[in-house]
Amino acid sequence: MTSTVLTPPPCHGCGGASAHLVTTKDFNRKTTEASFQYFQCHRCRLVFMDPIPDDMRPFYKGGYQQIPASLAELRAIAADDLYRIDPVLRYKSSGKLLEIGPWIGAFSCNAKDAGFDVTAIEIDQNCVNFLNDCVGIRALQSSNPSSTMAELQESFDAIALGHCLEHLPEPWLVIQRAAERLAPGGILLITIPNIKSNEFAFLGAAWRHLDAPRHIYFYPPDSLRQLARSCGLEEVELTTTDRLSLLLSREAWHYWAVARFRLKYLRGAIGRLGFLISRRKALRDNSGSGITAVFRRPVSRG
Ligand SMILES: [Zn+2]
């Protein structure tokens, strides 16, 4: 294999100079043999894939969760994810909630059952139909959530972006529009993979949550904070060691070991050992494989 010299492109977000970070492949779904390059901005620290394939649809084949046959089936799936709404419930117990990228709607279903008036913006038309017809929430079909949010003539008490931002073009615009759509005192919940995690540092191109080429953008914690601040939001909480984030860490080690060791018991033990060592460090320096962050629109904007 011949090596090529990569010219770092300007940052997609701020135009700043960048440096090459990692070269990887679609190890998770193996939809292509192509390599994908990620760069990191020196200025805003955004990590971005470049170039971004023109048509992403081929890379999404074969990995979706099936649409449930009924609301009862969705509720059974959603019961396992109930904890994911806890960051919202710590600050809001009712009101209008907007979810971007709900897919089959486990989070939205739990939010509705918890008493929220839920709206969803989703790219997949079949999911939109399921959410409208079976789940009973208002779902809008859109491949451009920032422009759809700009058109909505209403504000929300909570907006949720659950492992969605990393898939979207121009995520900085999505955060900006979300900030504009929040009612005073409204909260924004963001969960994304943490590129500044122990797992990425150690596993690099094999880190499961790089998930190239479906994951286009990664915000390290401080970069996400800076973006939220620039949109007029204040930080309420940010962790990388909550239940969801540590689940991602565990998955990262598990799949890494499965891909490398043939003996089932050996890879199970190595995956668990990697996770346990990594978790100790993550609890000390906040470096788990996911970020769960809550930001708030101040009651009065200064
Ligand atoms: Zn930048």
Boltz pocket constraint, residues with backbone or C-beta under 6 A from the ligand:
constraints:
  - pocket:
      binder: B
      contacts: [[A, 11], [A, 12], [A, 13], [A, 14], [A, 15], [A, 16], [A, 41], [A, 42], [A, 43], [A, 44], [A, 45], [A, 46]]
      max_distance: 6.0
